[in-house]
Amino acid sequence: MMDKIISLAKRRGFIYPGSEIYGGLAGTWDYGPLGVALKNNLKNLWWQRFVTSREDMYGLDAAILMNQKVWQASGHAADFSDLLPPRSDLKNPGSQGQTFNLMFETKIGATDDAAVTYLRPETAQGMFVNFKNVADSFHPKLPFGLAQIGKAFRNEIAPRDFLFRAREFEQMEIEYFVRPEDWKKFFEYWRKQMLEWLTDIGLVPGQIHELEVPESDRAHYSKQTIDFEFDFPFGRKELCGLAYRTDFDLRQHAVASGADLTYRGEVTGDKFIPHVIEPTFGLDRLILAVLCSVYDEDEMNGEKRVILRLTPELAPVKAAVFPLLANKPDLVVKALEIYRSLKLQATSYKLSAIVFDDNGNIGKRYRRQDEIGTPYCVTIDFQTLEDDTVTVRARDTGAQERVAVSELVDKIKDKK
């Protein structure tokens, strides 16, 4: 199945191998036009759910490059490592290999003594070092959170399984600050919130599993971690995670920087360093999980077809507009007129892209749109020229109904 998904992703402009014309670069992937649209839709849904619809969340976009002291204080400079497997060595058959740091190192400046820094391996530290800035600017009451979507980088030894393990990826993370005594309550709250959102974007609940991570496998900053695993075609693997980071990060940065990162209680006036609950989502892994969940093959009208059963909110194309026949100027002109009007109106409703397609016969166009997950196909035919109605076809069932052009936006917008 993975081969089919990877092939479709490239063929239809979702995801391409990075630097492909030069032989590629392992662990890097480029998102094509439809992939960018799918990714943006997923990010927008996440941001709407966890930031703009809430009163206790503040968005952030921290720099990728940070002072190296950030990574020293957080423990990444010393502890963020992996084991490099040994090469075959007949003289040392018991060799265990060596560890190396997963962070990409770089330098700032052009001289030999330029400052060393790193490409961030997570977005979290940008939120921790801005805790005081947000607190001073907005005076938030506990509990409150900082949320960020951004790139992260890890020098993986063996990137594999398409988007699952890459060297450059995108994270959607929340650092939710709570009173120390309240951490269990909010840990459970975020566990439920994460599960609910994963099913809302189209993942099958039965394919999502919770794993309580044992202490020996937890990150150095975590006192409790749950991994949400997903049944990928290549096995059950981690999709996203929920961690209780205690006050580790803020306390470490307070000591290393000398900054006062305490919080003063709004009622009691007591001062303390908040504890942190961290829901974290790997955007690229989510996209892979969604593609694996919605990919399907069935038969319609006696023909086999490939279909992506994306939710309308996620689909990169909301509707495709066709002239019934591409060699009939009257139909083409009318189809272009409806397409441009629909596209303009769709922008006001924040709908996904509206596309025009007159390539090949109508059957091939349907199959092409099914394959990229377009929920609706709108066909302009000879009856349209007479009464200003069009045929709207539903992707999943193939059912068609006649709709007035004036009602087309509402039909597309309201249908789920």
N, C-alpha and C positions, 0 to 999 in steps of 0.2 A: 504493500500500500504506500509506503514512503516513496518508493520510486515514482509512483503515479502522481503523488502530490508534488514532489519536486519538479517533475516534468511539466505538470500543469502550471505551477508557479512561474516557471521560466517562460513557457510558451505563451502564456496570457499576460505577461507583464506584471506579475506580482513581485517576484524576487529573482534576482540574477546573482550568479557567483561574482564575488568581488574581483576586479582587475582581470576579467576573464580573457580578454584578447591577448594578455601577456602570460597566460597560463594559470592565472588566478593567484590568490593569496589565502592560504588555509585559515579558516576561522573568521572570514569577512564575507559579508553579503550586502548587496545593493538592492534597495527597494525600488521597483519600477513604478510606473504611474498608478496601477491599481493597488500595488502594495502600499504605496504612500497613503492612498485614500483609505484603505483598510486600517492602517496603523493610526492615522489621524482620527478616524471614527472611534477606534477603541480608546485612544487617549482622551478624546472629548467626553466619551461616556464615563470614563473613570474620573476625570476632573469634575464633571457635573455631579456625580454621585458623592464624591468624597471631599469636594472643596466648595464649589459655588452653591450647592444646595444646603450647606451646613452653616451654622453660626459660630462654630468653634475651631475653624480651620483657616490657616493662612498659607497662601501659595508662596513659593520661593523658586528662584532659578540661580543657583550658586555657580561660581566659576569652576571649570574643570581643573584648572591648574591652581594649586594651593601651596602655601608655605610648607616646606618639608617638615616643619615642626608639628604640623597638624597630624601627619602620619606617624611621627614618632610618639606623640602623646596618645594617639588612638590604639597603638600597639601593632599597626599594620606593618611598619618598617621592620619590626623584629619577628612578628608571628604570622604574617600573611604569606605562607609558603606552601609548597607542594613537593612531593618526592619525585625526583628525576630518576626514572628507571635506569639501571646500569646497562651499558652495552655489553655484549657477550665478551667475556674475558676468561680465557682458559686458565690463566695464571692465578686469577682471584675468583673462583667460582662462587664464593660466599659473599661477594660484594653486594651491598645493599643500596648502592646509589647514593645520591646526595640531594639535599633540599635546596630549593631556590625560591626567591621571592616572586610572587605572581604579579607584582606591580610593574608596569612599564616605567622605566627611569628615563628622564630627560633633563636638559639643562636650560636655565634661563640666562640669556646673555651670550655674548660672542667671544668672551675671553676664556683662557684655559681654567681660570678659577671661578667660572660661572657657577651660580647656585644650582645645586641639584634639586629636582623636584620630581613628581610622578604624575602620570595620568591616573586620575582617581579610579580605584577599584569598586567604589560604591558612592552613591549620592548622599548617604546619610551624614557624613562629616560636615558637608556644607551647611546642613541645617543645624547641627550642634554648635558650630562656631558662630552662627548667626542668631542663636537663642537670645542673647542679650540685646542685640539690635532690635529684634521684633518685640521683645518684652518692653524695651524703652520706648519704641515707636507707638505701640498699640495698647499697652497695659492690659493684656488678655488675662482673663480669670481661668484658673485651673478648673477642669481639665481643658487643654487646648492642644492643637496639633499644627505642625508644619508639614507641608506636602510639596513634593517636587517630582518632576518628570525630567530625566536627563540621561546623557550618555555615561557609561562606565566602561572600563577597560581591564582585562586580565590576560596575562601572558600564559594562556592555557598550554600545557604540554601537548595535549592531543585533542584539539577541537574536533567535534564529531556530531553526528546525528542532525545535520542540516542546521536549523536555527537554534537547536537546543543548547549546544555548548560552543560559543563563539568567543573571539578575542575582543570584539567590540560589540556592545549591546546597549539596550536602553532599559532603565529601571523606572518604576513608578513607586515611590516610597512615601511613607508617613512616619513622622516621629511624634508620638502622642504623649504629652507630658501630664503626669498625674501625681497626686500625693502618694508617698510610699505605701501607706496603708490601703490604698485603693487599687493596687495594681492587679490583683486577681479578678476583681469585678470588671475592669476594663479589658483585661486580656480575654476574658470570655465574651465580652461585648464585641470586640474586634474579630474574634474567631467566627462568630455568627455573621457579621457584616461581610467578611471576606467570602464565606461560603455562598451567601445569598447573591453577591455580585457575580461570582463565577458562573452560577446557573443562569443568571439574567442575561449574560452575553452568549448563551447557547451551549455551554458545556453540559454534558449529561451527568447528573448527580452521581449515578452509579460508577462513573469513571473517575471520580474525585475521592481521594482517600487521605485521612489524617494520620500523620506519623508523629508520635511524641519522641523527640530526639533525645537520646540518652546523654547524660552529662559528658561522657567521654568523647562524644561527637559534636558537641555544641561549640559554637564560636567562643572565643575567650571572654567576650563581653556579656554573654547570655546566661541567665539563670534558669530560663525555661524557653523552649522553642518547639513550635509545631511546624512541620513541613506539610504542605498540601501537595500531594502527589497526584499525578494524572496517568491514566493508562494510554501511553503513547504506543504506536505500532512497534517500537523497539523496546518496549518494557515500561514498567511503572517507574516514573521518575519525578523528581521535585519540580513543581510548577511555581509555587510561591511559598512564602513563609511568614510566620508570626513569631516575634521574639520579644522577650522581656529583658531589656538591656540594663535594668536597674538604673543607678545614677552613674554608671561606669564612665560614659563618655563625657558628660558635663563635668564630673569630678576630675577626670584626667586633664581636660583642657583648662580647668580652673587652676590646677596646680602648675601645669606647664607654662601657662601664659600669664598667670598672676591676675587674671580678670575675675571679677566677682560675678559668678554665675548662679548665685542663690536667687530664690524667689521668695517674695514677702507675701504671706497670706493676706488675702483681701479683707478677711473678717478678724482673724486672730492676731495678725501682725507678726506671726512667727516667720523666721527665715530658714529656708532649707533648700537643698538641691533636689529638684523634681526627679522622679523616676520615669522611665520611658517604655512605652509599648510601641513596637515597630511592625506594622504590616508592610510587607514588601512584595512587589509584583515584578516579575521579569516580563517586559512588554513583548520581546521577541518570542519567548517561550509561550506566552499567551496566544500570540498570533498562530504559532505552530499548533497549539492545542485546539484552537478554533478551527483551523483548516482540517485537522484530523477528525474533528467532531462533525463537520458539515459536509465533508466530501462523501459523495454517494454516486452509485451507478444504478440506473433502473431502465425501464423500457416504457416508451410512450409512442402510441400510434404504430406499434410494431417495430420501432427502431430503438436501439440501445442509445442511452445518453449518459453523459457525465454531468453532475449537478453539484453546486455548492449551496447547501440549504442555510445560507447566512440569514440572520435576523435582518429585517429592513433597516434597523438602526446601524448595523455594521456594514452592510453591503456597500462596496465602493461605487457602484452605479445603482441609483434608485430606480430609474426607468430608461428604457431605450425606445426611441421613436423611429418607426419605419414607414416608408411608402410601400404599399403592397407590391408595386412593380417599379423598379428603378428606371425603366425606359419610357415611362409615361410622365412627361413634363408637368402636367397639371397636378398629378399626385405628389411629385417631388417638391414642387413649389409649395403646395399646401402642407406637406409634412415638415418642410423647413420652417414654415411660418408657425406651426403649432409647437415644434421643437424649441424655437427661439423664445416664444412666449412662455412655454412651460419652464424653460431654463431660467428665465428672468424671475418668474414667480417663485420657483423653487428656492432661489437664493433668499427670499424674504422668509421662507418657512424653515430655512437652514436644513434643507434636504440634501442628500448626497447628490452626486453628479447626475445630470441628464445627458444622454448621448444620442447622437443621430447615427443610424446605420442603414446603408442601402447596398451593402456588399453581399452579393450572392442571393440565392432565392430565400423566401421567407422562412423555410424550414431550417436552413443553415444558420440564419440569423438567430432564430429561437435557440438552437443548440449552442451557439456561441455565447449568448447571454446567459443561458442556464449554467454554462461551464464557469462563468465568473460570478455567479450568484445574484444576478439582477432580478429583483422580485417581480417587476412588471415590464411587459412589452406592449407598446401602444402602436397599433397599425392604422395607417391612414389609407382608406380604400375609396372606391367610387361612390359609396353611400355617403362618405364624409363630405364630398363635394356637393351633395344634395341637401343634407340635413345637419351638417356640422356635428356629427357623432363619430366616435372612433371605437375600435375594438381594443379592450384591455385584457391581456392574457396573464394569468397567474402562473408564476414559475413552478411551484410545487405540484399543482394539480393539472396544469394545462387548460383549466377552465377559462372560457372567454365570455365577456359580457360587453354590451353596448353602453357607452357612456358619452354624455354630451361634453363637448370640448370645454364648455364653461365650468363643468363640475370635475374636470380631470385632476386638478391639483388636490382638491379635497379627497378624491377617491384614492389617490396615491398616498396622501399624507395620513389618512385615517386607517387605511387597511393595514392589518398586521398579519 
